């Protein structure tokens, strides 16, 4: 987490891969200041699919590793609650193959499939 003199934190998820005993930078997925991006994250078994929570916007953003970078795939969105305080995505689970995502909120657990 990086803080400035702004009233809200800037959140980001930095992605690295270990290659030959050395950490190699793959990229960063970043949110908007004050929007609580990156409070939770999960990868599939191979590390090629990444889910990152964006709790204040009631969504989880999904990324796929393509070559040496992380490519944005889309969002899993809390369609059930208009409550911005639902804490959707506070906790995440991703199946080994990356095709099943579970995201919790204060109202329950939601399951998404591809």
ZIDA-V608339 format. One record per backbone hydrogen bond with DSSP energy under -1.0 kcal/mol. NH is the residue of the N-H (numbers start at 0). CO is the residue of the C=O. If there is no record, write none. Layout:
nh-><NH | NH>
co-><CO | CO>
//
This chain:
nh-><1 | 9 | 12 | 14 | 16 | 18 | 21 | 23 | 25 | 26 | 28 | 30 | 33 | 34 | 37 | 41 | 43 | 44 | 49 | 50 | 51 | 52 | 53 | 54 | 56 | 57 | 58 | 59 | 60 | 61 | 62 | 63 | 64 | 65 | 68 | 70 | 72 | 73 | 75 | 77 | 78 | 85 | 88 | 89 | 89 | 92 | 94 | 97 | 100 | 101 | 102 | 103 | 104 | 105 | 109 | 111 | 113>
co-><9 | 1 | 28 | 26 | 23 | 21 | 18 | 16 | 14 | 14 | 12 | 10 | 8 | 31 | 52 | 50 | 48 | 95 | 62 | 41 | 60 | 39 | 58 | 35 | 53 | 54 | 53 | 75 | 51 | 73 | 49 | 70 | 47 | 68 | 65 | 63 | 61 | 61 | 59 | 57 | 76 | 82 | 103 | 86 | 103 | 101 | 99 | 94 | 111 | 92 | 109 | 90 | 107 | 85 | 102 | 100 | 98>
//
